[in-house]
Amino acid sequence: MLLDSQYNIFTKSNLVYIPLSITIAHTLNFIVNSPLSTWKEFPPRLPNSVYSSLFLTPLLLFMSLTFEPIQTRKRFYTLLSLALLVVLIPLSYHGREYPPPLKNAFVAIAVFHGLKMFLFLKFNRVYLNQKNSEQNKEFKSYILTFFNWRPNSYIIPPIANEKENLSINNNSPTTSQINKKLINRLMIFIAKYLIFEFSIFTLIISTKCKLEVSEKAYQIRLVEFITSGIPPFTLSSMRLYLNFIGIMYLWLSLNYDFITIIVSIIFRFFFHSTPENNNYKSILIQSGLLTPSEYVSLKEWIITFLFNTKHLFSEPWMSSSPRDFWSTRWQLLINEGLKELGYYPVKNLFTPIFSKKIANIMGVLGAFGVSALLHEYLIIANFNVWTGEQFFFFMMHGVIFILWEAIFNNKSEDTKITKFLKWFLLLNINLILLPGLIEPSLRNFKFSDISSVSSYFAKEYLKF
């Protein structure tokens, strides 16, 4: 009996309910004991720990209310309100001075979980179709949907992976295959990290040379260039932009590689069965964290993630069309979210009114519009500024996407020269629009906050 009680502590619900109780108690304790002066302004000034509890409470509440299907409108709108709170709390505190690691972490969590929550609510509105019993059987709690972020549309077909002898409906890979995957990712991680440190060092040197970024919004400077011929950027500033976008690319890629390495280690020691321990019952099942069916499902997902899923980036510099860049090479993690929350709703809204072609065009603009709002959110919540440059950047790319498809929509296969010319044209378009993406961050980014070996070396020995 005691053993069963001990195991019950580690159930999925308790992993949510215990921290939820702590965060709510901490928040209520502050509300009761704080002076009245704290509440004279909105939002009130909160200590770091209380602000953390305030932010985590709606997130944990959302998780706790999604262990069962959303069978009523009341529950749906309650969950929708909690999702909005997760997104709005960091935005409400955008002007407050919190430590950058804390603020940046909560803003990133709000964007990631906010997008994931809205997707979860869209796909799990069971109350709209109560007669569909199959939908109820396939329901997975919000926690389990963490492992279904990227759909099968981005999975490499099994025929393309014959060398590994793996497929989506495969058996467990061999120990040598897992070790090979782990070693490869480690080597790539180290190589990328070295390039990342070098890029940080060159960026610090560039900013030390007093290369300033214009305070005027980039879209205004582009208009001035068209009307007055004033160059919107210089070669020196473009080198800075390329340096910065390279750092962001490497940072995101390193985080994805790090997750891949951790998942590989977890799979190797907790999910991979060898002939010697083939009958071993996993501690994840014994502890009650996972049921046998959930264990099998998670194991299959890990195999798919490690061996049949494309990387977060797929050589974006090789893109020869906007569709190739945005759909198959850049930020593949959030593509499906942009489709489901931007493309399909807008397309369906315009389909009854306009032709299919016009509806598709509006859907593309809807997807880029959602992406623009996400990036504007990051700038406002992190730096407390708004210039509209992120919105301009993504909507212009949406327009270019549409025009490109209309102009180059030929079914014949391109020759090598044609592909090169398209690649060169797209490269120049991306370079012209790049400052709109980079400048809002460069103006407000404190390079002294960068935590890296290069930044430490520059500050301690070069006195930068």
C-alpha positions as CSV (number, residue, x, y, z in Angstrom):
1,M,0.0,0.0,0.0
2,L,2.8,2.4,0.9
3,L,4.6,1.5,-2.4
4,D,1.5,2.3,-4.4
5,S,1.1,5.6,-2.7
6,Q,4.7,6.5,-3.4
7,Y,4.2,5.7,-7.1
8,N,1.0,7.8,-7.3
9,I,3.0,10.9,-6.4
10,F,4.7,10.7,-9.8
11,T,1.5,10.6,-11.9
12,K,1.2,13.2,-14.7
13,S,-1.6,15.0,-12.8
14,N,0.4,15.3,-9.6
15,L,3.3,16.7,-11.6
16,V,1.0,19.5,-12.5
17,Y,-1.1,19.8,-9.3
18,I,1.8,20.0,-6.9
19,P,3.6,23.0,-8.6
20,L,0.2,24.6,-9.3
21,S,-0.7,24.5,-5.6
22,I,2.7,26.0,-4.7
23,T,2.4,28.8,-7.2
24,I,-1.1,29.7,-6.2
25,A,-0.2,29.7,-2.5
26,H,2.8,31.9,-3.1
27,T,0.8,34.4,-5.1
28,L,-2.1,34.5,-2.6
29,N,0.4,35.0,0.3
30,F,1.9,38.0,-1.5
31,I,-1.5,39.5,-2.2
32,V,-2.6,39.2,1.4
33,N,0.6,40.5,2.9
34,S,1.6,43.2,0.4
35,P,1.1,46.9,1.2
36,L,-1.7,48.8,-0.5
37,S,0.7,51.0,-2.4
38,T,1.6,47.9,-4.5
39,W,-1.8,47.9,-6.1
40,K,-2.0,51.6,-6.9
41,E,-0.6,51.0,-10.4
42,F,-1.4,48.4,-13.0
43,P,0.2,46.0,-13.5
44,P,1.5,46.1,-9.9
45,R,5.2,45.9,-9.2
46,L,6.0,42.3,-8.2
47,P,9.1,40.6,-6.9
48,N,10.7,38.2,-9.3
49,S,9.4,35.1,-7.5
50,V,5.8,36.4,-7.4
51,Y,5.9,37.4,-11.0
52,S,7.1,33.9,-11.8
53,S,4.3,32.4,-9.9
54,L,1.7,34.7,-11.5
55,F,2.9,33.7,-14.9
56,L,3.1,30.0,-14.3
57,T,-0.3,29.8,-12.6
58,P,-2.5,30.0,-15.7
59,L,-0.1,27.8,-17.6
60,L,-0.4,25.0,-15.0
61,L,-4.1,25.6,-14.7
62,F,-4.4,25.0,-18.4
63,M,-2.5,21.8,-18.1
64,S,-4.6,20.6,-15.2
65,L,-7.9,21.2,-17.1
66,T,-6.8,19.3,-20.1
67,F,-6.4,15.8,-18.7
68,E,-9.9,15.1,-20.0
69,P,-11.6,16.0,-23.3
70,I,-13.1,19.5,-23.7
71,Q,-16.8,18.5,-23.7
72,T,-18.4,21.8,-22.8
73,R,-18.2,25.3,-24.1
74,K,-17.6,26.5,-20.6
75,R,-14.4,24.5,-20.3
76,F,-13.4,25.6,-23.8
77,Y,-13.7,29.3,-23.0
78,T,-12.1,28.8,-19.6
79,L,-9.1,27.3,-21.3
80,L,-9.1,30.0,-24.0
81,S,-9.0,32.6,-21.2
82,L,-6.1,30.9,-19.5
83,A,-4.2,30.7,-22.9
84,L,-4.7,34.4,-23.4
85,L,-3.5,35.1,-19.8
86,V,-0.3,33.2,-20.5
87,V,0.3,35.4,-23.6
88,L,-0.8,38.7,-22.0
89,I,1.1,38.6,-18.7
90,P,4.6,39.1,-20.2
91,L,3.1,41.7,-22.6
92,S,1.6,43.6,-19.6
93,Y,5.0,43.7,-17.9
94,H,6.9,44.8,-21.0
95,G,7.9,48.1,-19.5
96,R,9.1,46.7,-16.2
97,E,12.7,46.1,-15.3
98,Y,13.1,42.4,-14.7
99,P,16.4,40.5,-15.1
100,P,16.8,39.8,-18.9
101,P,17.1,36.0,-18.4
102,L,13.8,35.9,-16.5
103,K,12.0,38.3,-18.9
104,N,13.3,36.7,-22.1
105,A,12.5,33.2,-20.8
106,F,8.9,34.0,-20.0
107,V,8.4,35.8,-23.3
108,A,9.8,32.8,-25.2
109,I,7.6,30.4,-23.1
110,A,4.5,32.6,-23.7
111,V,5.1,32.5,-27.5
112,F,5.8,28.8,-27.6
113,H,3.0,27.7,-25.3
114,G,0.6,30.3,-26.6
115,L,0.9,28.9,-30.1
116,K,0.7,25.4,-28.8
117,M,-2.4,26.1,-26.6
118,F,-4.3,27.6,-29.4
119,L,-3.5,24.7,-31.6
120,F,-4.6,22.3,-28.9
121,L,-7.9,24.1,-28.5
122,K,-8.6,24.1,-32.2
123,F,-8.0,20.4,-32.5
124,N,-9.8,19.2,-29.3
125,R,-13.1,21.0,-29.4
126,V,-14.9,17.7,-28.7
127,Y,-18.1,19.5,-27.7
128,L,-18.7,20.5,-31.3
129,N,-19.1,16.9,-32.3
130,Q,-20.3,14.8,-29.3
131,K,-21.4,11.9,-31.5
132,N,-17.8,11.3,-32.8
133,S,-16.7,8.6,-30.3
134,E,-13.5,8.0,-32.2
135,Q,-12.4,11.5,-31.5
136,N,-12.9,11.0,-27.7
137,K,-10.8,7.8,-27.9
138,E,-7.9,9.6,-29.6
139,F,-7.8,12.5,-27.1
140,K,-4.4,13.3,-25.6
141,S,-3.8,15.7,-22.7
142,Y,-2.0,18.9,-23.4
143,I,1.2,17.5,-21.7
144,L,1.2,14.6,-24.2
145,T,0.8,16.9,-27.2
146,F,4.3,18.3,-26.4
147,F,5.4,15.2,-28.4
148,N,3.2,15.9,-31.4
149,W,4.4,19.5,-32.2
150,R,5.5,18.6,-35.7
151,P,3.1,16.6,-37.8
152,N,3.8,13.8,-40.2
153,S,3.8,16.2,-43.1
154,Y,7.5,17.0,-42.3
155,I,8.5,13.4,-41.8
156,I,11.1,12.1,-44.3
157,P,9.5,9.3,-46.3
158,P,10.8,5.8,-45.3
159,I,12.1,5.2,-48.8
160,A,14.5,8.2,-48.4
161,N,15.9,6.6,-45.3
162,E,16.7,3.1,-46.4
163,K,20.3,3.3,-45.3
164,E,19.2,3.5,-41.7
165,N,16.7,0.6,-42.3
166,L,14.1,2.6,-40.4
167,S,10.6,3.7,-41.3
168,I,7.8,5.6,-39.5
169,N,6.1,2.3,-38.5
170,N,9.4,0.8,-37.6
171,N,10.9,-1.4,-35.0
172,S,13.3,-0.1,-32.5
173,P,16.7,1.0,-34.0
174,T,19.8,-0.9,-33.1
175,T,22.2,0.2,-30.5
176,S,24.8,1.1,-33.1
177,Q,22.3,3.3,-34.9
178,I,21.5,5.2,-31.7
179,N,25.1,5.6,-30.8
180,K,25.9,6.9,-34.4
181,K,23.1,9.4,-34.2
182,L,24.3,10.6,-30.8
183,I,27.9,10.9,-31.9
184,N,27.0,12.7,-35.1
185,R,24.8,15.3,-33.3
186,L,27.5,15.8,-30.7
187,M,30.1,16.5,-33.3
188,I,27.8,18.9,-35.2
189,F,26.9,20.6,-32.0
190,I,30.6,21.2,-31.1
191,A,31.3,22.6,-34.6
192,K,28.3,24.9,-34.5
193,Y,29.2,26.1,-31.0
194,L,32.7,27.1,-32.1
195,I,31.3,29.0,-35.1
196,F,28.8,30.6,-32.7
197,E,31.5,31.8,-30.3
198,F,33.5,33.3,-33.2
199,S,30.4,35.0,-34.5
200,I,29.7,36.5,-31.0
201,F,33.3,37.7,-30.8
202,T,33.1,39.4,-34.2
203,L,29.8,41.0,-33.3
204,I,31.2,42.5,-30.1
205,I,34.1,43.9,-32.0
206,S,31.8,45.4,-34.6
207,T,29.6,47.1,-32.0
208,K,32.7,48.3,-30.2
209,C,33.7,50.2,-33.3
210,K,30.6,52.4,-32.8
211,L,28.7,51.1,-35.8
212,E,25.3,52.5,-34.9
213,V,21.9,51.4,-36.2
214,S,19.5,54.1,-37.4
215,E,16.7,55.0,-35.1
216,K,14.3,55.6,-38.0
217,A,12.1,52.6,-39.0
218,Y,13.4,50.7,-42.0
219,Q,10.2,50.9,-44.0
220,I,10.4,54.7,-43.8
221,R,14.0,54.7,-45.0
222,L,13.0,52.5,-47.9
223,V,10.3,55.1,-48.9
224,E,13.0,57.8,-48.6
225,F,15.3,55.7,-50.9
226,I,12.5,55.4,-53.5
227,T,11.6,59.1,-53.3
228,S,15.0,60.8,-52.5
229,G,17.6,58.2,-53.3
230,I,19.0,58.0,-49.8
231,P,20.5,54.6,-49.2
232,P,18.6,52.7,-46.5
233,F,21.7,50.8,-45.3
234,T,25.5,50.6,-45.9
235,L,27.8,47.7,-46.6
236,S,29.1,47.9,-43.1
237,S,25.7,47.8,-41.5
238,M,24.7,44.8,-43.8
239,R,27.8,42.9,-42.5
240,L,26.5,43.6,-39.0
241,Y,23.0,42.3,-39.9
242,L,24.4,39.2,-41.5
243,N,26.5,38.6,-38.4
244,F,23.5,39.0,-36.1
245,I,21.2,36.8,-38.2
246,G,24.0,34.1,-38.3
247,I,24.2,34.2,-34.5
248,M,20.4,33.9,-34.1
249,Y,20.4,31.0,-36.6
250,L,23.2,29.2,-34.7
251,W,21.6,29.8,-31.3
252,L,18.3,28.3,-32.4
253,S,20.0,25.5,-34.2
254,L,22.2,24.7,-31.2
255,N,19.1,24.6,-28.9
256,Y,17.5,22.1,-31.3
257,D,20.6,20.0,-31.5
258,F,20.9,20.0,-27.7
259,I,17.3,18.7,-27.4
260,T,18.1,16.0,-30.0
261,I,21.1,14.9,-27.9
262,I,19.2,14.8,-24.7
263,V,16.3,12.9,-26.3
264,S,18.9,10.4,-27.8
265,I,20.4,9.8,-24.3
266,I,16.9,9.4,-22.8
267,F,15.9,7.0,-25.5
268,R,19.2,5.0,-25.2
269,F,18.8,4.4,-21.4
270,F,15.0,4.5,-20.8
271,F,13.4,3.2,-24.0
272,H,15.9,1.1,-25.9
273,S,15.7,-2.6,-25.2
274,T,18.5,-4.9,-26.0
275,P,18.4,-8.7,-26.2
276,E,19.7,-8.8,-22.6
277,N,16.9,-6.6,-21.1
278,N,14.1,-7.2,-23.6
279,N,11.7,-8.2,-20.9
280,Y,12.6,-5.3,-18.6
281,K,9.6,-3.2,-17.6
282,S,10.5,0.5,-17.9
283,I,10.7,2.5,-14.7
284,L,8.5,5.1,-16.5
285,I,5.7,2.5,-16.4
286,Q,6.5,1.2,-13.0
287,S,6.4,4.7,-11.5
288,G,3.0,5.4,-13.1
289,L,4.3,8.3,-15.2
290,L,3.2,6.5,-18.3
291,T,0.8,3.7,-19.1
292,P,2.0,0.9,-21.4
293,S,0.2,2.4,-24.4
294,E,1.6,5.9,-23.7
295,Y,5.0,4.4,-23.3
296,V,4.8,2.7,-26.7
297,S,3.4,5.9,-28.3
298,L,6.2,8.0,-26.8
299,K,8.8,5.5,-27.9
300,E,7.5,5.6,-31.5
301,W,7.5,9.4,-31.4
302,I,11.1,9.5,-30.2
303,I,12.2,7.1,-33.0
304,T,10.4,9.3,-35.5
305,F,11.9,12.4,-34.1
306,L,15.5,11.1,-34.1
307,F,15.5,9.2,-37.4
308,N,12.7,10.4,-39.6
309,T,12.2,14.1,-38.9
310,K,13.9,17.0,-40.6
311,H,16.0,19.4,-38.6
312,L,14.7,22.8,-37.5
313,F,16.6,24.3,-40.4
314,S,17.4,22.7,-43.7
315,E,20.1,24.8,-45.4
316,P,18.0,27.9,-45.9
317,W,20.8,29.6,-47.8
318,M,20.1,27.1,-50.7
319,S,16.5,28.3,-51.2
320,S,15.6,29.1,-54.8
321,S,12.0,30.3,-54.1
322,P,10.0,31.8,-51.2
323,R,8.0,28.6,-50.9
324,D,11.1,26.5,-50.7
325,F,12.5,28.9,-48.0
326,W,9.5,29.3,-45.8
327,S,7.9,25.9,-46.2
328,T,10.8,23.4,-46.3
329,R,14.0,25.1,-45.0
330,W,13.3,27.8,-42.4
331,Q,11.8,27.4,-38.8
332,L,10.1,24.1,-39.6
333,L,9.0,23.9,-35.9
334,I,6.2,26.5,-36.2
335,N,5.2,26.0,-39.8
336,E,2.1,23.9,-39.0
337,G,1.0,26.4,-36.3
338,L,1.1,29.2,-38.9
339,K,-0.9,27.1,-41.3
340,E,-3.5,26.1,-38.8
341,L,-3.9,29.5,-37.1
342,G,-3.3,31.8,-40.1
343,Y,-3.6,30.2,-43.5
344,Y,-6.6,27.9,-43.1
345,P,-8.9,30.2,-41.0
346,V,-8.3,33.2,-43.4
347,K,-8.7,31.0,-46.5
348,N,-11.9,29.5,-45.2
349,L,-13.2,32.9,-44.3
350,F,-12.7,34.2,-47.9
351,T,-13.7,30.9,-49.8
352,P,-17.5,31.6,-49.8
353,I,-16.9,35.2,-51.0
354,F,-14.1,35.1,-53.5
355,S,-12.6,32.6,-55.9
356,K,-10.3,29.8,-54.7
357,K,-7.3,31.6,-56.0
358,I,-8.1,34.8,-54.1
359,A,-8.9,32.7,-51.0
360,N,-5.5,31.0,-51.2
361,I,-3.7,34.4,-51.6
362,M,-5.5,35.8,-48.5
363,G,-4.6,32.6,-46.6
364,V,-0.9,33.1,-47.4
365,L,-1.2,36.7,-46.1
366,G,-2.9,35.3,-43.0
367,A,-0.1,32.9,-42.3
368,F,2.5,35.7,-42.7
369,G,0.3,38.0,-40.6
370,V,0.3,35.5,-37.7
371,S,4.1,35.2,-38.0
372,A,4.4,39.0,-38.0
373,L,2.3,39.3,-34.9
374,L,4.4,36.7,-33.1
375,H,7.6,38.6,-33.9
376,E,6.1,42.0,-33.0
377,Y,5.1,40.4,-29.7
378,L,8.7,39.3,-29.0
379,I,10.0,42.9,-29.7
380,I,7.3,44.6,-27.6
381,A,7.5,42.2,-24.6
382,N,11.3,42.1,-24.6
383,F,12.3,45.7,-25.4
384,N,9.1,47.8,-24.8
385,V,9.2,49.3,-28.3
386,W,7.1,49.1,-31.4
387,T,8.2,50.3,-34.9
388,G,6.2,48.1,-37.1
389,E,9.3,46.8,-38.8
390,Q,8.6,43.1,-38.0
391,F,5.1,43.5,-39.4
392,F,6.5,45.2,-42.6
393,F,9.2,42.5,-43.0
394,F,6.8,39.5,-42.9
395,M,3.9,41.0,-44.9
396,M,6.3,42.1,-47.6
397,H,7.6,38.5,-47.7
398,G,4.0,37.4,-48.0
399,V,3.4,39.7,-51.0
400,I,6.7,38.5,-52.6
401,F,5.6,34.9,-52.0
402,I,2.4,35.5,-53.9
403,L,4.0,37.4,-56.7
404,W,6.7,34.8,-57.1
405,E,4.2,32.0,-57.4
406,A,2.3,34.1,-60.0
407,I,5.3,34.9,-62.1
408,F,7.3,31.7,-61.9
409,N,4.4,29.2,-61.7
410,N,5.7,26.9,-64.4
411,K,5.4,23.1,-64.2
412,S,8.5,22.4,-66.2
413,E,11.7,21.6,-64.3
414,D,14.2,24.5,-64.0
415,T,17.6,24.2,-65.5
416,K,20.7,24.8,-63.4
417,I,21.1,28.3,-64.8
418,T,17.4,29.1,-64.0
419,K,17.8,27.8,-60.5
420,F,20.9,29.9,-60.0
421,L,19.2,33.0,-61.3
422,K,16.2,32.4,-59.0
423,W,18.5,31.8,-56.1
424,F,20.4,35.0,-56.8
425,L,17.2,37.0,-57.1
426,L,15.8,35.6,-53.8
427,L,19.1,36.3,-52.1
428,N,19.0,39.9,-53.1
429,I,15.3,40.3,-52.0
430,N,16.2,38.7,-48.6
431,L,19.1,41.1,-48.1
432,I,17.1,44.1,-49.0
433,L,14.4,43.2,-46.5
434,L,16.7,41.8,-43.8
435,P,17.2,45.1,-41.8
436,G,13.5,45.2,-41.1
437,L,13.9,41.9,-39.2
438,I,17.2,42.7,-37.5
439,E,17.2,46.4,-36.6
440,P,14.5,46.3,-33.8
441,S,16.6,43.8,-31.9
442,L,20.0,45.4,-32.6
443,R,18.8,48.8,-31.3
444,N,17.7,47.4,-28.0
445,F,19.9,44.4,-27.5
446,K,22.5,44.7,-24.7
447,F,25.6,42.9,-25.8
448,S,26.9,43.0,-22.3
449,D,24.1,40.5,-21.4
450,I,25.5,37.9,-23.8
451,S,26.7,34.9,-21.9
452,S,29.4,33.2,-23.8
453,V,33.1,32.4,-23.6
454,S,33.8,35.1,-26.3
455,S,31.9,37.8,-24.5
456,Y,33.7,37.0,-21.2
457,F,37.1,37.1,-23.0
458,A,36.2,40.4,-24.7
459,K,35.1,42.0,-21.4
460,E,37.9,40.7,-19.2
461,Y,41.0,40.9,-21.5
462,L,40.1,43.3,-24.3
463,K,38.1,45.6,-22.0
464,F,35.1,45.8,-24.4
